[in-house]
Amino acid sequence: MASIVLARGVAGELFDVDSPKGGPTSESHLIYADPNLFQVSCFDLGFSRGDGFFEAVSVIDGKIPVSLQLHLERLVSHTKTLEFPVARIDAFRQACEDVISRYEGTSKDPMLRIFISRGFDPKTGIGKEKKAGVPSTWIYMDGEGTEHSTKPLSLSSISSGRPSEAAKLYPYLLLGIKSMSYLVNMSAEREAARRGVDDVVFETTDGFALECTHAAIVARFGSLWVTPDPSIGIVWSTSQRELFAYAKRLGMETRYEKLSMERLKEADEVYETRGGWVIPVKQIDDAAFTVNEDFVKEANHAIHYQQPEQEKYWEHEQI
């Protein structure tokens, strides 16, 4: 048992692919490894090309994985969109639960992360020795990393350099995928620091809000909650769906729409949702918002500790 647990996935167990399987035990989906040793080959397409995606799940008190079903549904959907062998959702659930069971740490908010790449590059010498098309998977739980904070955030709007119709016109850009390639997001984080704000919210060239560097953006207008429609080319956030579920439990209305930056700045309250947390936004550019600390505490408590009630209001991936 440890505060950092790392395992590599057995592809034949986790995907519909012709690849060797593990043994007959519940641990057959995984091969545990020392997290202090190097685990990724430079011949893997996830490393060399960023050809893969990931999921990040908060595990409250080291035991309660937030929105695990929603994360796994998105994972399966991504394998289909990216033309990977399709992931077996039940196998991934069992693998995640096994990693969580081995965790022993004091963090209130350890993260469970799943990384999936297309596998070894068949155009390399090492890749030729491997079987092409077999995904590589890593699952780890980290109780030593930075925990989430609900401190109110200041944001700056920043251009994405693309129009709001880009996802529809150019589907091969894969704009709604939680890609391993976060080069632009990390650059935007540095730009936020240069501007003296906590984060940025991307905006289309025709004036519509997208998402933040690692989070969805959600606005409240009276009793109506609004978030940018994922079809505009953003990741369909599991945490945003949790916030919508909580709003519905309170009898409020929720809506996905093409949300202009101008309208976003007119909201009563604005939130980032990420990693199973709801975080208040106090300002976007020159627009200031009310910070409702009581609501933040209540919403996060519901998301973390009232999952059966939340699940009744979830919006699910169509997989």
Phi and psi in degrees as a GROMACS rama.xvg file:
@    title "Ramachandran Plot"
@    xaxis  label "Phi"
@    yaxis  label "Psi"
@TYPE xy
-157.288  168.509  ALA-2
-86.0744  -9.79707  SER-3
-131.189  119.814  ILE-4
-122.591  128.085  VAL-5
-129.808  137.629  LEU-6
-142.821  150.686  ALA-7
-100.933  141.167  ARG-8
-81.2077  148.022  GLY-9
-92.0318  109.353  VAL-10
-57.7761  -39.8715  ALA-11
-63.9766  -21.6191  GLY-12
-89.1841  -36.0812  GLU-13
-91.8303  -18.9943  LEU-14
-131.272  158.467  PHE-15
-80.4533  79.5468  ASP-16
-146.579  148.312  VAL-17
-79.4573  94.2492  ASP-18
-153.987  151.962  SER-19
-55.0974  143.976  PRO-20
-100.12  170.168  LYS-21
-86.0829  -162.126  GLY-22
-82.8492  -171.647  GLY-23
-83.3285  -2.84223  PRO-24
-86.4665  171.925  THR-25
-67.4361  -15.74  SER-26
-91.184  5.83976  GLU-27
-67.1784  -15.9514  SER-28
-77.1336  -14.8097  HIS-29
-136.144  153.984  LEU-30
-124.303  113.83  ILE-31
-77.338  146.957  TYR-32
-140.87  164.198  ALA-33
-77.9748  117.726  ASP-34
-66.802  -13.8384  PRO-35
-84.7153  -7.24077  ASN-36
-101.146  154.933  LEU-37
-66.2616  136.398  PHE-38
-122.523  -12.1094  GLN-39
-115.037  131.299  VAL-40
-80.6455  141.123  SER-41
-71.2729  -7.16638  CYS-42
-92.2355  -0.557718  PHE-43
-83.3687  137.354  ASP-44
-65.6262  -22.7038  LEU-45
-64.6171  -39.1602  GLY-46
-80.1265  -47.603  PHE-47
-78.5919  -26.9115  SER-48
-128.399  -5.00554  ARG-49
66.379  25.5515  GLY-50
-87.1797  80.3855  ASP-51
178.335  -172.696  GLY-52
-149.903  176.217  PHE-53
-149.376  165.704  PHE-54
-131.44  147.229  GLU-55
-132.418  121.459  ALA-56
-122.371  123.447  VAL-57
-72.3973  137.64  SER-58
-118.333  95.3563  VAL-59
-66.7119  133.022  ILE-60
58.8626  18.5526  ASP-61
71.9761  10.9145  GLY-62
-134.165  -28.9444  LYS-63
-108.24  102.066  ILE-64
-75.5255  120.607  PRO-65
-78.9488  125.74  VAL-66
59.4375  32.1954  SER-67
-55.9893  -42.9444  LEU-68
-60.1356  -42.9151  GLN-69
-64.9726  -39.6306  LEU-70
-63.282  -42.6008  HIS-71
-71.3294  -33.5844  LEU-72
-62.8789  -42.4024  GLU-73
-66.4431  -37.4892  ARG-74
-59.6411  -47.8007  LEU-75
-62.7107  -43.3464  VAL-76
-59.645  -41.3367  SER-77
-63.7963  -40.2394  HIS-78
-62.2826  -34.2982  THR-79
-70.6445  -46.293  LYS-80
-62.4428  -40.0026  THR-81
-84.7192  -0.408317  LEU-82
61.8416  37.7449  GLU-83
-85.1209  164.782  PHE-84
-56.2515  139.573  PRO-85
-70.0472  132.932  VAL-86
-72.1606  145.88  ALA-87
-93.1787  107.867  ARG-88
-61.0457  -40.0101  ILE-89
-67.1603  -36.7185  ASP-90
-66.7425  -41.1179  ALA-91
-66.5679  -37.5603  PHE-92
-61.2694  -45.2281  ARG-93
-63.1449  -40.0738  GLN-94
-64.332  -44.2501  ALA-95
-62.9114  -43.2496  CYS-96
-63.6723  -34.7762  GLU-97
-68.9269  -41.2271  ASP-98
-62.3939  -44.6847  VAL-99
-60.6024  -39.0903  ILE-100
-64.5005  -21.548  SER-101
-92.7487  -4.90673  ARG-102
-77.3101  138.358  TYR-103
-144.681  104.039  GLU-104
-157.576  177.747  GLY-105
-104.766  -6.20306  THR-106
-64.0609  139.165  SER-107
-82.1576  -11.5574  LYS-108
-142.547  52.8948  ASP-109
-67.1378  152.517  PRO-110
-107.838  136.18  MET-111
-103.699  122.352  LEU-112
-121.284  140.269  ARG-113
-121.363  123.181  ILE-114
-116.505  132.173  PHE-115
-131.537  123.76  ILE-116
-115.046  169.154  SER-117
-71.1926  -12.0008  ARG-118
105.363  -162.996  GLY-119
-69.8737  143.266  PHE-120
-73.8989  113.033  ASP-121
-69.3654  -8.12209  PRO-122
-87.4412  -2.69973  LYS-123
-102.18  162.389  THR-124
-61.9899  -43.7565  GLY-125
-66.2123  -41.457  ILE-126
-62.3858  -33.213  GLY-127
-65.2092  -26.6624  LYS-128
-78.745  -20.3788  GLU-129
-94.5661  168.065  LYS-130
-85.8904  120.27  LYS-131
-63.9342  145.417  ALA-132
84.9317  7.42366  GLY-133
-98.9088  113.467  VAL-134
-65.1312  152.41  PRO-135
-101.687  139.65  SER-136
-134.369  136.863  THR-137
-129.749  135.531  TRP-138
-128.66  126.896  ILE-139
-141.035  155.76  TYR-140
-123.453  126.689  MET-141
-124.393  114.078  ASP-142
-100.196  8.03131  GLY-143
-107.595  -3.70211  GLU-144
-81.1409  -178.013  GLY-145
-71.0418  130.821  THR-146
-83.4083  159.13  GLU-147
-67.6672  150.967  HIS-148
-124.832  147.48  SER-149
-106.974  22.3155  THR-150
-62.7437  132.061  LYS-151
-55.7783  139.461  PRO-152
-105.737  147.245  LEU-153
-107.588  134.651  SER-154
-123.163  157.736  LEU-155
-124.657  137.24  SER-156
-77.9894  145.082  SER-157
-145.338  140.959  ILE-158
-71.0711  138.086  SER-159
-85.5738  -13.5303  SER-160
77.3849  11.9048  GLY-161
-139.04  153.399  ARG-162
-78.625  166.669  PRO-163
-69.0447  -16.6091  SER-164
-93.4871  4.88187  GLU-165
-59.4858  -42.6362  ALA-166
-63.5266  -37.3087  ALA-167
-73.455  -40.7656  LYS-168
-76.9564  -33.2152  LEU-169
-130.117  69.1736  TYR-170
-60.8739  -23.5753  PRO-171
-68.7757  -9.51835  TYR-172
-75.2192  -14.1317  LEU-173
53.7548  47.6415  LEU-174
-70.1933  -18.7219  LEU-175
-98.4582  13.3101  GLY-176
-93.8145  139.153  ILE-177
-82.3314  73.0155  LYS-178
-71.439  150.456  SER-179
-62.8106  -26.9924  MET-180
-79.701  95.2017  SER-181
-106.673  27.0712  TYR-182
-58.9232  -45.6247  LEU-183
-66.9269  -42.0208  VAL-184
-60.8053  -42.4414  ASN-185
-68.0991  -36.1711  MET-186
-63.813  -40.2556  SER-187
-65.7493  -34.9367  ALA-188
-60.0603  -42.9639  GLU-189
-66.5086  -35.2396  ARG-190
-65.3742  -38.6582  GLU-191
-59.9059  -43.3228  ALA-192
-62.7848  -40.5242  ALA-193
-63.0458  -33.0022  ARG-194
-84.1875  -5.19184  ARG-195
76.5273  27.2603  GLY-196
-121.739  171.259  VAL-197
-81.9332  -28.8846  ASP-198
-163.317  172.836  ASP-199
-122.359  156.646  VAL-200
-118.172  123.956  VAL-201
-72.9613  144.658  PHE-202
-129.098  140.339  GLU-203
-72.6987  163.882  THR-204
-67.2878  -17.641  THR-205
-104.124  19.6185  ASP-206
93.9902  17.539  GLY-207
-107.03  143.121  PHE-208
-73.5803  144.834  ALA-209
-114.524  -94.1993  LEU-210
-153.464  174.592  GLU-211
-95.1425  -175.272  CYS-212
-64.4604  -36.45  THR-213
-135.628  20.2967  HIS-214
-152.914  158.228  ALA-215
-86.6223  162.332  ALA-216
-117.442  132.267  ILE-217
-132.878  137.263  VAL-218
-122.433  145.587  ALA-219
-111.846  125.99  ARG-220
-117.714  95.6857  PHE-221
63.8592  -121.202  GLY-222
-96.6301  10.4876  SER-223
-107.594  127.798  LEU-224
-106.054  132.991  TRP-225
-131.858  140.663  VAL-226
-139.473  152.184  THR-227
-57.062  136.923  PRO-228
-63.4025  126.172  ASP-229
-57.2418  -24.3942  PRO-230
-64.6499  -11.7627  SER-231
-72.929  -10.6346  ILE-232
109.757  43.1888  GLY-233
-131.683  164.07  ILE-234
-68.247  135.703  VAL-235
-79.4543  105.206  TRP-236
-74.5255  132.724  SER-237
-69.9663  -38.8771  THR-238
-69.2247  -35.6529  SER-239
-63.0827  -38.5377  GLN-240
-67.0369  -32.4395  ARG-241
-66.081  -42.2469  GLU-242
-64.6303  -41.6358  LEU-243
-61.6383  -41.1159  PHE-244
-60.6571  -41.8891  ALA-245
-66.5538  -41.4141  TYR-246
-60.8556  -40.6464  ALA-247
-64.6882  -38.3945  LYS-248
-60.5838  -29.9591  ARG-249
-86.2024  2.76596  LEU-250
85.4078  15.8424  GLY-251
-97.7352  164.809  MET-252
-96.5873  146.091  GLU-253
-126.516  152.139  THR-254
-153.651  140.587  ARG-255
-100.403  131.993  TYR-256
-156.499  164.486  GLU-257
-73.1096  104.512  LYS-258
-100.157  111.743  LEU-259
-69.8546  151.741  SER-260
-62.3736  -34.9728  MET-261
-61.4022  -45.4669  GLU-262
-68.5596  -38.9422  ARG-263
-55.4454  -41.0967  LEU-264
-72.1672  -9.03036  LYS-265
-95.2885  2.32009  GLU-266
-67.4968  157.244  ALA-267
-74.1498  -42.7646  ASP-268
-141.244  150.897  GLU-269
-134.586  143.279  VAL-270
-136.386  146.984  TYR-271
-94.4202  144.94  GLU-272
-125.995  125.318  THR-273
-161.4  144.438  ARG-274
57.2282  29.9143  GLY-275
80.8336  17.4381  GLY-276
-128.043  148.799  TRP-277
-107.114  124.028  VAL-278
-125.61  126.164  ILE-279
-72.9057  145.841  PRO-280
-108.536  126.253  VAL-281
-95.4914  -18.6717  LYS-282
-161.84  140.073  GLN-283
-126.902  115.78  ILE-284
54.8209  -119.042  ASP-285
-96.6791  0.967762  ASP-286
-90.9815  127.263  ALA-287
-107.186  149.292  ALA-288
-129.267  153.88  PHE-289
-66.6851  138.745  THR-290
-108.409  114.338  VAL-291
-102.045  88.3493  ASN-292
-65.433  -34.5312  GLU-293
-64.089  -42.7475  ASP-294
-63.1661  -41.8809  PHE-295
-57.9567  -46.1915  VAL-296
-63.4153  -44.0744  LYS-297
-67.2937  -42.1303  GLU-298
-65.0051  -44.8522  ALA-299
-66.7313  -37.7224  ASN-300
-62.112  -42.5536  HIS-301
-63.3146  -44.1626  ALA-302
-65.2917  -36.0701  ILE-303
-85.4102  -34.9022  HIS-304
-121.911  -0.942431  TYR-305
-124.588  45.8089  GLN-306
-62.2556  -39.7421  GLN-307
-58.1388  -39.9127  PRO-308
-70.0426  -38.4108  GLU-309
-63.7207  -42.663  GLN-310
-58.9823  -28.8366  GLU-311
-64.0867  -19.4678  LYS-312
-115.171  7.01367  TYR-313
-65.4667  147.522  TRP-314
-102.386  124.579  GLU-315
-101.255  152.828  HIS-316
-64.2154  146.225  GLU-317
-92.4791  97.2919  GLN-318
